[in-house]
Amino acid sequence: MKTVARALLTLSALALVAGCSDGKDNPFIIAPVDPPGPMEPTPVEPPPLDCDPLVPSYCGFPYPNNYWTQADDTSPTGMRLALPEVIMPVNVAGVRSQTAAFNEKDGFSPGIAAMTHMPGATVQGLATPDSIEASLEPTSRTIIINAETGERVPHWVDLDEYVVESKRRILDGKPTPNFVIERDLEQLLQEQALMLRPAIRLDDATRYIVAIRGVVDAMGDALEPTAGFLALREAQTPADPILAARQDHFEALFATLASNGIAREDLQLAWDFTTASRENNTQAMLHIRDDALANNPNGVAYRIEERDEGLIDGMACRLEVTFDVPLYMTDGESGAGFNLGEDGLPTQNGTYEYAAALVVPMSAQTEPAPLVAFGHGQLGAKEQVLGAQPLAVTENIALFGLDWKGFSSDDTGTVVGALAGGDLSTFRVVPERMHQGFLNFLIAMRTLSVEADGGPSTALNEALNTFCGGAMLDGSKRYYFGGSQGGILGASLMAISTDMQRGLLAVPGQSYNLLLNRSVNFDPFAATIYAGYDWHGLDMQLNLALVQGLWDTAEPTGYSRYIRTDTLPGTPSHEVLIQVSKADHQVTNLGAHIMARTIGGVVNLAPTIRDVWGLEVVSGEHSGSAMLEIDFGNDEPPITNIPHWDDEFPDPHGRATELIGIGGLLRQFYDTGVAQNPCTGACDDDDILYQVE
């Protein structure tokens, strides 16, 4: 690994993003009545490589936190992270993460919660996922504001319940995910993070201030500030030299809060942090995309084999198409990271064979079928495209699936090993390989679509004639279909795609930092990952936040903001159809709603099953991005960060295909960009669902 070159990754190729707007026009950020106060100079220099005494009960909190940054005039934010090794959680084997991978970032993830530790805290009187609007009230006890504009950020507050509730279930004899938690409940209750979860992804390269006041214990009594923060609040010099050196910093912070109606004397805690720049998160992906497509404008060499196993009635053929894709990794297999050039950017390392499974319906023998890229589910494989065959038959679409390299079945060991091995910095290879996975989709679509329109002499059309009864593909119609993980990562793909401008994101969400604890799919991994840290809740929430900072370069937190507007350089605008199954057991609806609000302009198709905060409701035909929610009668989801362990109804995650008209809705959206609710009333199990025997 070229450490120096990796550090340069965030500094190079700024011409890729020159002239782009910063995207700070989101309608879900509420402006204050009073004018903002002066912006505080950041960061503090130099940050001592130590714990932050602001929260003495846990070294790594509050997080994210500008205390752990240093000035860097070469970065878009003017800073770079300087996380010290001492804040990294130590696993049961005594292993602590290295920090270099995290400190290449020029700010913190815009998709994580603002976290702290307030022993004895409850969420009484705080905003919940069902009362997001309460966080914008002048009297809200928790506040996140843009330090420059004073705009308040809508959010809710979680008190980490994942391990605590797991232990309660063990003690109560309830069904559990087969966890063994040795720590006693009282100890676990002292290790709960208080997390202010933004209801929309934060702006890039922006400084935020977090303020907490009026948080109470189980008796309803307000918690006391820590001694260090109390001294700062009272304009006294703290005894701790680290806090004493930051007194001017906090005086400016208190002034900004006061100018926005937040009195310092009410505060139990306050701190600030700065989000990473868009360049920091996206430039590597844009570089390899642009480099590969410039060198291969008509696609790449490929080979085709007939694979007819697994086909259903109405399908003409299944083909295995193997592409010679430009490789930007040190190796083509799982665990490899970027192959970096002297400029710090990924450089091509020859080619590597990546295969796609292409399925074509018989209807394409009489009418050319659009080409649809298919994104598979969690740590899955390209063969999951076979599950979409009924849709291919009814709507005459040809779908091709690829393994989502970086997060496919052959990456499972790499992913779990990075999370459980103690050194979280090794996780960097996961999002780096995901870049190659995205590129594989882009190259496959470019190759197949150009070849489909190339006449009967192309190898693709020869194969369609030979193996598929003369089926035809329309290379001018190029779309995306992804569900679950394919819906999640599909948001990133849609933001960077130059060829696919419309796509379905089924049961998606962002960020993984939010999704994991609330997913039943996480339970088997948690048994390994959490046990490695002795089920310490504070350690694990910090770990998940740290990993998110690396993941942003590939997952939708780094990209969904740019799907429709403020698009990435050299990238057209896109429209997406988001399908949500209420009370989803695998991907929390909260993540889908954050994604919809972040994309911007996504409407909720009426008749609706419920109101979704921040989304406009639209009846009839709508031209543009839209969300359709379906209610299968499941129990309401838990309000805390735990999965649907007690829902007795079938998981609705993959049941959307039971909805009559869902295929017609999708094909209409693909063809025209128009979306319309296919239900005669709200989409629920009393409406127009197929009755599954």
VEXDO-775899 format. One record per residue (C-alpha): residue in one letter; x, y, z. Coordinates in steps of 0.2 Angstrom, whole numbers, padded with zeros to 4 digits, always signed. Each point is the difference from the previous one (the first is absolute). Last residue first. Layout:
REM residues N
aXYZ/...
END
This chain:
REM residues 693
e-0258-0097-0008/v+0005+0018-0004/q-0015+0011-0002/y+0006+0014-0012/l-0002+0017+0007/i-0013+0012-0006/d-0006+0009+0016/d-0003-0008+0017/d+0019-0005+0002/d+0005+0018-0001/c+0004+0012-0014/a-0011+0015+0005/g-0015+0000-0012/t-0002-0005-0018/c+0018-0006+0000/p+0012+0003-0015/n+0007+0017+0007/q+0006+0010-0014/a+0018+0003-0007/v+0005+0008-0016/g+0018-0001-0007/t-0007-0005-0016/d+0006-0017-0005/y+0008-0006+0016/f-0014+0008+0011/q-0013-0009-0011/r+0010-0016+0002/l+0001+0002+0019/l-0019+0004+0002/g-0005-0015-0012/g+0011-0012+0011/i-0008+0007+0016/g-0017-0002-0007/i-0006-0014+0011/l+0010+0000+0016/e+0007-0016+0005/t+0017+0005-0008/a+0002+0012+0015/r+0002-0015+0012/g+0019+0001+0002/h+0002+0009+0016/p-0017-0004+0007/d+0006-0012+0014/p-0014-0011+0004/f-0010+0005+0015/e+0004-0005+0017/d+0010+0016+0003/d+0010-0003+0016/w+0018+0002-0005/h-0003+0015-0012/p+0018+0006+0002/i+0007+0012+0013/n+0005+0018+0000/t-0015+0007+0009/i-0018+0004-0006/p-0003-0018-0003/p-0010-0003-0017/e-0019+0000+0000/d-0007-0018-0003/n-0002-0006-0017/g-0016+0003-0010/f+0008-0002-0018/d+0001+0019-0002/i+0008+0006-0016/e+0009+0017-0003/l+0003+0008-0017/m+0013+0013-0001/a+0003+0012-0015/s+0013+0008-0012/g-0007+0009-0015/s-0016+0002-0010/h-0014-0003+0012/e-0017-0007-0006/g-0014+0000+0013/s+0002+0006+0018/v+0015+0008+0007/v+0005+0000+0019/e+0015+0011+0004/l+0014-0008+0010/g+0007+0008+0016/w-0007-0011+0013/v-0008-0016-0007/d-0019+0000+0001/r-0008-0017+0000/i-0007-0014-0012/t-0001+0013-0014/p-0013+0002-0014/a+0011+0008-0006/l+0018-0001-0006/n+0013+0007+0012/v+0011+0012-0010/v+0019+0000-0002/g+0006+0018-0004/g+0015-0002+0011/i+0012-0014-0001/t+0003+0003+0019/r-0018-0001+0004/a-0002-0016-0009/m+0015-0008+0007/i-0005+0005+0018/h-0017-0008-0003/a+0008-0016-0006/g+0011-0001+0015/l-0014+0003+0012/n-0009-0014-0009/t+0012-0012+0008/v+0008-0013-0012/q-0001-0018+0006/h-0017-0001+0010/d-0009+0012-0011/a-0014+0008+0010/k-0008+0008-0015/s+0006-0007-0017/v+0008+0015-0009/q+0002+0002-0019/i+0011+0015-0006/l-0002+0005-0019/v+0015+0009-0005/e+0004+0015-0012/h+0018+0004-0007/s+0009+0016-0005/p+0015-0002-0011/t+0018-0002+0006/g+0016+0008-0007/p+0003+0008+0018/l-0012-0007+0013/t-0018+0007+0000/d-0006+0015+0010/t-0017-0008-0003/r-0008-0017-0003/i+0012-0013+0006/y+0013+0012+0009/r-0006-0002+0018/s+0000-0019-0002/y+0019+0000-0001/g+0011+0000+0015/t-0014-0007+0012/p-0005-0012-0014/e+0015-0012+0003/a+0016+0001-0009/t+0012+0014+0007/d-0012+0001+0015/w+0006-0017+0006/l+0016+0007+0007/g-0008+0012+0012/q-0014-0013+0003/v+0014-0011+0008/l+0004+0013+0013/a-0019+0002+0004/l-0002-0019+0002/n+0015-0001+0011/l-0006+0014+0011/q-0017-0009+0002/m+0009-0016+0004/d+0012+0007+0013/l-0015+0009+0009/g-0010-0016+0000/h+0013-0012+0008/w-0005-0017-0006/d+0017-0007+0006/y+0008+0009-0015/g+0002-0016-0011/a-0017-0006+0006/y-0007+0015-0009/i+0007-0005-0017/t-0003-0019+0001/a-0018-0001+0007/a-0003+0016-0009/f+0003-0009-0017/p-0014-0012+0003/d-0012+0015+0007/f+0004+0012-0015/n-0013-0008-0011/v-0014+0004+0013/s+0003+0018-0005/r-0002+0015+0012/n+0018-0001+0007/l+0007+0000-0018/l-0010+0013-0009/l+0005+0016+0009/n+0019-0002-0003/y-0004-0007-0016/s-0006+0017-0006/q-0012-0001-0009/g-0015-0009-0006/p-0008-0011-0013/v-0015-0011-0002/a-0001+0001-0019/l+0011+0013-0009/l-0007+0000-0018/g+0010+0009-0013/r+0000+0014-0013/q+0015+0009-0007/m+0011-0015-0005/d+0014+0005-0012/t+0011+0012+0010/s-0002-0009+0016/i+0008+0009+0016/a-0015+0004+0010/m-0010-0015-0006/l+0014-0011+0006/s+0000+0008+0017/a-0019-0002+0002/g+0002-0018-0007/l+0010-0004+0016/i-0015+0001+0011/g-0012-0008-0012/g+0011-0014-0005/q+0004-0003+0018/s-0019-0002+0001/g-0007+0001-0018/g+0008+0007-0015/f-0006+0003-0018/y+0009+0012-0012/y-0004+0006-0017/r+0007+0001-0018/k-0012+0003-0015/s+0011+0005-0015/g+0008-0018+0000/d-0017-0007-0005/l+0003-0019+0001/m-0007-0013-0013/a-0004-0018+0001/g+0004-0011-0015/g-0005-0017+0009/c+0011+0004+0015/f+0015-0012-0002/t+0006+0003-0018/n-0009+0016-0005/l+0004+0008+0017/a+0018-0006-0001/e+0002+0007-0017/n-0007+0017+0007/l+0013+0000+0014/a+0014-0005-0011/t-0003+0014-0011/s-0003-0002-0019/p-0019+0001+0002/g-0001+0018+0003/g+0010+0011+0012/d-0015+0006+0011/a+0001-0014+0012/e+0019+0002+0000/v+0000+0018+0006/s-0013-0005+0014/l+0010-0015+0005/t+0017+0008+0001/r-0006+0016+0009/m-0011-0010+0012/a+0014-0012+0004/i+0013+0015+0002/l-0012+0009+0012/f-0004-0015+0010/n+0018-0006+0002/l+0005+0018+0005/f-0012-0001+0015/g+0008-0016+0005/q+0018+0007-0002/h-0005+0014+0012/m-0007-0013+0012/r+0018-0006+0000/e+0005+0016+0009/p-0015+0000+0011/v+0005-0017+0007/v+0019+0003-0001/r-0002+0014+0013/f-0006-0013+0013/t+0018-0003+0005/s-0001+0016+0010/l-0012-0009+0012/d+0015-0008+0008/g-0009-0012+0013/g-0003-0015-0011/a-0019+0001+0001/l-0004+0013-0012/a+0014-0003-0012/g-0003-0019+0001/v-0019+0002-0003/v+0003+0009-0016/t+0014-0010-0007/g-0009-0016+0004/t-0016+0005-0008/d+0009+0007-0016/d-0003-0016-0010/s-0019+0002+0003/s+0000+0018-0007/f+0004+0017+0008/g+0017+0005-0007/k-0005-0007-0017/w-0019+0001-0003/d-0001-0016-0009/l-0008+0004-0017/g-0018-0001-0006/f-0007+0003-0017/l-0018+0003-0004/a-0010+0000-0016/i-0017+0008+0001/n-0016-0005-0008/e-0012+0005+0014/t-0009-0016+0004/v+0014-0012-0003/a+0014+0011+0007/l-0010+0003+0016/p-0002-0019+0002/q+0019-0002-0003/a+0005+0011+0014/g+0005-0014+0012/l+0012-0006-0013/v+0010+0016+0003/q+0005-0008+0016/e+0013-0009-0011/k+0012+0016+0001/a+0004-0004+0018/g-0004+0005+0018/l+0008+0009+0015/q-0017+0008+0003/g-0011+0001-0015/h+0004+0001-0019/g+0001+0015-0012/f-0008-0003-0017/a+0005+0010-0015/v-0015+0002-0012/l+0001+0000-0019/p-0016+0004-0009/a-0008-0014-0010/p-0002+0000-0019/e-0017-0005-0006/t-0004-0017-0008/q+0014-0011+0006/a+0001+0011+0016/s-0017-0008+0005/m+0010-0016+0003/p+0009+0008+0015/v+0018+0003+0002/v+0011-0004+0015/l+0018+0006+0001/a+0012-0006+0014/a+0016+0011+0000/a+0018-0006+0002/y+0015+0010+0005/e+0017-0004-0008/y+0014+0011+0005/t+0010+0014-0009/g+0017+0008+0001/n+0004+0010+0016/q-0009+0016-0003/t+0005+0014+0011/p-0009+0005+0016/l+0004+0018+0006/g+0015+0005+0011/d+0009+0010-0014/e+0014-0014+0000/g-0013-0013-0004/l-0010-0010+0011/n-0007-0018-0003/f-0014+0001+0012/g-0004-0014+0012/a+0000-0019-0001/g-0009-0010+0013/s-0012-0009-0012/e+0008-0004-0017/g+0005+0010-0015/d+0017+0005+0007/t+0008+0017+0003/m-0016+0008-0004/y-0004+0012-0015/l-0004-0014-0012/p-0007+0004-0018/v-0014-0013-0003/d+0003-0014-0012/f-0018-0005+0000/t-0008-0018+0002/v-0018-0001-0006/e-0010-0016+0006/l-0016-0001-0009/r-0017-0006+0006/c-0013-0003-0014/a-0018+0003-0007/m-0009+0002+0016/g-0019-0002+0000/d-0001-0016+0011/i+0014+0001+0013/l+0019-0001-0002/g+0011-0007+0014/e+0013-0009-0012/d+0001+0007-0017/r+0019+0006+0000/e+0006+0004-0017/e+0017+0007-0001/i+0006+0017-0006/r+0017+0009+0000/y+0004+0018+0002/a+0012+0014-0006/v-0003+0017+0007/g-0013+0014-0003/n-0003+0013-0013/p+0009+0014+0009/n+0014-0011+0007/n+0014+0012+0004/a-0011+0014+0004/l-0012-0012+0010/a+0014-0007+0011/d+0008+0017+0004/d-0017+0008+0003/r-0006-0013+0012/i+0017-0002+0008/h+0001+0018+0004/l-0018+0002+0005/m+0002-0014+0013/a+0016+0007+0007/q-0007+0018+0001/t-0016-0005+0009/n+0002+0001+0019/n+0014+0013+0002/e-0007+0010-0014/r-0017+0002+0008/s+0009+0007+0016/a+0000-0008+0017/t-0011+0006+0014/t+0006+0012+0013/f-0003-0002+0019/d-0006+0010+0015/w-0003-0002+0019/a-0013+0004+0013/l-0005-0008+0016/q-0012+0003+0015/l-0005+0016-0007/d-0013+0012+0008/e+0012+0013+0006/r+0006+0001-0018/a-0016+0007-0007/i-0006-0007-0017/g-0009+0014-0009/n+0010-0001-0016/s+0012+0015+0005/a+0003-0010+0016/l+0006-0015-0009/t+0012+0010-0010/a+0006+0008+0016/f+0002-0016+0009/l+0011-0007-0015/a+0011+0016+0001/e+0002-0002+0019/f+0003-0019-0004/h+0015+0003-0011/d+0007+0014+0012/q+0000-0013+0014/r+0009-0013-0010/a+0017+0000+0008/a-0009-0002+0017/l-0009-0015-0006/i+0017-0009-0003/p+0007+0007+0016/d-0013-0008+0011/a-0004+0012+0014/p-0012+0009-0011/t+0001+0020-0001/q-0017+0007+0005/a-0012+0007-0013/e-0014-0009+0009/r-0003-0011-0016/l+0018-0004+0000/a+0001-0005+0018/l-0016-0010-0002/f+0007-0009-0015/g+0015-0006+0011/a-0010-0005+0015/t-0012-0010-0010/p-0017+0007-0003/e-0014-0006+0013/l-0014-0010-0006/a-0017+0007+0002/d-0012-0010+0011/g-0014-0010-0007/m+0002-0015+0011/a+0007-0010-0014/d+0013+0013-0004/v-0003+0016-0010/v+0007+0009-0015/g-0004+0019+0002/r+0013+0007-0011/i+0011-0007-0015/a+0008+0010-0013/v+0009-0006-0016/i+0009+0012-0011/y+0002-0003-0018/r+0014+0004-0012/t-0002-0003-0019/a+0011-0009-0013/d-0015-0010-0007/d-0018+0003+0006/l-0008-0012+0012/r-0010-0015-0005/i-0018+0002+0006/a-0009-0006+0016/p+0016+0004+0009/r+0002-0013+0015/l+0005+0008+0016/m+0007-0015+0009/l+0001-0003+0019/a+0012-0015+0002/q-0004-0013+0013/e+0014-0008+0010/q-0007+0003+0018/l-0015-0011-0004/l+0012-0014-0006/q+0008-0001+0018/e-0018-0001+0008/l-0004-0014-0012/d+0014-0011+0004/r+0014-0004-0012/e+0001-0018-0006/i-0010+0003-0016/v-0003-0016-0010/f-0011+0004-0015/n-0011-0014-0008/p-0010+0013-0010/t-0012+0001+0014/p-0017-0008+0004/k-0006+0006+0017/g+0006-0008+0016/d-0001+0017+0010/l+0018+0000+0004/i+0005-0003-0018/r-0012+0013-0006/r+0007+0013+0012/k+0017-0004-0006/s-0005+0003-0019/e-0009+0016+0006/v+0016+0007+0008/v+0011-0005-0015/y-0011+0009-0013/e-0007+0014+0011/d+0011+0015-0004/l-0010+0015+0005/d-0006+0007-0016/v-0005+0018-0003/w-0009+0007-0015/h+0006+0013-0013/p-0005+0015-0010/v+0016+0012-0003/r-0002+0018+0006/e+0007+0014-0011/g+0011+0012+0009/t+0008+0004-0016/e+0019-0002+0004/a-0001-0012+0014/n-0013-0011-0008/i-0010-0006+0015/i-0003-0016+0009/i-0011+0002+0015/t-0007-0011+0014/r-0012+0006+0014/s-0012+0007-0013/t-0008+0016+0007/p+0002+0010-0016/e-0008-0014-0010/l+0010-0008-0013/s+0003-0017+0009/a-0019-0001+0003/e-0002-0002-0019/i+0009-0017+0001/s-0015-0007+0010/d-0002-0018-0006/p+0019-0004-0001/t+0001+0008+0018/a+0003+0017+0006/l+0005+0002+0018/g-0012+0002+0015/q+0006-0016+0009/v+0014-0007-0009/t+0009-0006+0015/a+0018+0004+0007/g+0007-0009+0015/p+0018+0002-0006/m+0001+0013-0014/h+0011-0006-0014/t+0001+0009-0016/m-0005-0003-0018/a-0004+0011-0015/a-0007-0013-0012/i+0008-0005-0016/g-0003+0005-0018/p+0010+0015-0004/s+0016-0010+0004/f+0013+0010+0009/g+0013+0012-0008/d+0015+0001-0012/k+0002-0019+0000/e+0017-0007-0001/n+0000-0001+0019/f-0012-0015-0001/a+0012-0011-0010/a+0015+0005+0011/t-0008-0004+0017/q+0005-0018+0004/s-0013-0009+0009/r+0004-0008+0017/v+0003-0019+0004/g+0000-0005+0018/a-0008-0017-0004/v-0017+0005+0008/n+0000+0015-0012/v+0007+0017+0004/p-0011+0015-0005/m+0010+0014-0010/i+0000+0016+0011/v+0019-0003+0005/e+0005-0002-0018/p-0002+0019-0003/l-0013+0006-0014/a+0008+0015-0009/l-0013+0003-0014/r+0005+0012-0013/m-0004+0019-0002/g-0003+0014-0012/t-0016-0008-0005/p+0005-0001-0019/s+0017-0007+0005/t+0017+0008-0004/d-0001+0013+0015/d+0001-0015+0013/a-0004+0005+0018/q-0002-0014+0012/t-0014-0010+0006/w-0005-0010+0016/y-0008+0014+0010/n-0011+0003-0015/n-0011-0014+0007/p-0010-0014-0007/y-0002-0007+0013/p-0001+0006+0018/f+0007-0012+0005/g+0015-0011-0004/c+0007+0000+0018/y-0016-0005+0009/s-0005+0006+0018/p+0011+0016-0001/v-0012+0008-0013/l+0008+0017-0003/p+0016-0007+0005/d+0003-0005-0018/c+0012-0014+0000/d+0018+0002-0006/l+0011+0005-0015/p+0000+0018+0003/p-0009+0010-0013/p+0012+0013-0007/e-0008+0011-0004/v-0019+0003+0002/p-0009-0002-0016/t-0009+0011-0004/p-0004+0019+0002/e-0017+0002+0007/m-0013+0008-0011/p-0008+0016+0007/g-0018-0001+0005/p-0014-0005-0010/p-0015+0011-0003/d-0016-0003+0010/v-0015-0009-0007/p+0010-0016-0003/a+0000-0010-0017/i-0007-0017-0001/i+0010-0013-0010/f-0013-0011-0009/p+0000+0011-0016/n+0018-0004-0005/d+0009+0014-0008/k+0018-0004+0006/g+0005-0010-0016/d+0018+0006+0000/s+0000+0006-0018/c+0013-0007-0012/g+0013+0011-0009/a+0014-0011+0003/v-0005-0018+0004/l+0012-0010-0011/a+0013+0014+0000/l+0003-0005+0018/a+0010-0015-0007/s+0010-0003+0015/l-0001+0005+0019/t-0011-0014+0006/l+0010-0013-0008/l+0016+0008+0006/a-0001-0010+0016/r-0002-0016-0010/a+0016+0004-0009/v+0010+0003+0016/t-0007-0017+0006/k+0004-0010-0015/m-0006-0017+0004/
END
